[in-house]
Amino acid sequence: MSLVRKYRIIVATGVVVVGVRIASRLTSLRRLLGWLLCEHSADPDEQVMKDVAYFVDRWLALFPYNPRGNCFPRALALFFFARRAGLPVQFKCGVLKLNQQLEGHAWLVLDGHVFLESSSYWQSFTVTVTFPQSPVSSSTQSSRIS
């Protein structure tokens, strides 16, 4: 990765993470997802999406969103970048009752498969929000990132 490309991704992911964190406090989730839902007809680049996920994770490690986890801003930021890259991902939120308390998790799905999620933690959750409701198949896309 060239130095210019690396710093462009670092700055872009930082701006989106900050924007998502601020907007999530000021507006509803549906409205925020609508703002992040952008369609571009770019050819998805697997390495770029992996780099984006890496830097989003680094930003969230430096400035944690919540002591219990960063899945919500991570999923929203990756949703923005994936949709912009032409990948028809879906944003999902779910809940799980654990020790008499509700736990939440957010993740992305592409063509029915988890997208850029490193663990199977999401499988325990009951889905409460899916956006957009009906996915557009990316079977015509040249690459699928898992």
PEDA-V16791 format. One record per helix or strand of 2 or more residues. SS is the DSSP state (h for helix, s for strand). FROM is the first residue (numbers start at 0). TO is the last residue. If there is no record, write none. Layout:
SS,FROM,TO
SS,FROM,TO
This chain:
h,2,25
h,28,35
h,45,61
h,70,83
s,89,97
s,100,109
s,112,114
h,120,123
s,125,130
